Amino acid sequence: MKFGNLVIAGIVTGSIYAVFAVCVSVWYRVSNILNLAVGDFAMVGALGVDNLYRVKGLPLWAAIVTTLVVVGVFAYLYDQVVLRIALDGREPMEGIVVTFFFTFALSFFIDGVAKMLFGTDVHAAPALWNGASLSWGSLHFERAGLLVLACALIVGGAFWVYIRYTLGGKAMEASGENRIGARIAGIDTRRYRRLIFVGTGVIAAIFGIVESPITGYTYLSGATISLTGFIAAAYGGFRKPGRALVAGLFIGVLEALLGGYVSAEYGDTVLYAILAALVLAWPRGLGFESAVSG
């Protein structure tokens, strides 16, 4: 069944968009800053595990743990040394400046280091679930795709539960809505910003490890991933991880259907034309107006 298999492929692709959209949305919700380097953490996760496992000869579990520790420590140090000064110094910088100077510059920095360490060829972390694709009637499910979908649902569900039902989630939300008021109420806004920045970096790295066997990664893959996450997060109003997750899945399915039924060559062009038309026709419903004004 062509339609069913296209939908399955679209859900897998949409899961990729969805995870990074959730990471962008959650950090924006707590800091009012767009993280344009989130995709680069995924790239480091994929290429780092590949290098440690294939070149250095480490066991797969050791390569994964080492890479995640390096990503987590780097994200922590970047927050402490750079973002802390930019956001919490005597003259805090505005969000747009931090976004394009610090997180965008961070993306370029990570790309440059990755090029030196891993080269320019396409690589991927080893598949975590090997074997032939699973079939159910005429439908086919790639094992790596199922892992990607599972990761997307787990990440999105975990953030939704944390924000909606925990005291820490409410404090995190308050940090983004009114940082000064949250501090007066005794909420450590710096702690929550650091926690989410490090957490989303590690989550992105994990997802890069899981997803890279499907697409392959180069040192430049991070920028593309960040862009797709940004687009899907925008359709969630930047502050709503649940809507960002759904938007990512929707974009992936729409992309697959357009590629299968309209044109594989011009499918992306038609896709972005449709997305732009939706923004023009219904900006308030999609959350763009609130995102821009807020």
HELIX and SHEET records of a PDB file:
HELIX    1   1 LYS A    2  SER A   31  1                                  30    
HELIX    2   2 VAL A   38  ASP A   50  1                                  13    
HELIX    3   3 ASN A   51  VAL A   55  3                                   5    
HELIX    4   4 LEU A   60  TYR A   78  1                                  19    
HELIX    5   5 ASP A   79  LEU A   83  3                                   5    
HELIX    6   6 ARG A   84  ASP A   88  1                                   5    
HELIX    7   7 GLY A   95  VAL A   97  1                                   3    
HELIX    8   8 VAL A   98  THR A  103  3                                   6    
HELIX    9   9 PHE A  104  PHE A  118  1                                  15    
HELIX   10  10 ARG A  143  TYR A  165  1                                  23    
HELIX   11  11 LEU A  167  GLU A  177  1                                  11    
HELIX   12  12 ARG A  179  ILE A  184  1                                   6    
HELIX   13  13 THR A  189  THR A  215  1                                  27    
HELIX   14  14 SER A  221  TYR A  235  1                                  15    
HELIX   15  15 PRO A  241  TYR A  261  1                                  21    
HELIX   16  16 GLY A  267  ALA A  281  1                                  15    
HELIX   17  17 PRO A  283  LEU A  286  1                                   4    
HELIX   18  18 PHE A  288  SER A  293  1                                   6    
SHEET    1   A 2 LEU A 134  TRP A 136  0                                        
SHEET    2   A 2 LEU A 139  PHE A 141 -1                                        
END                                                                             
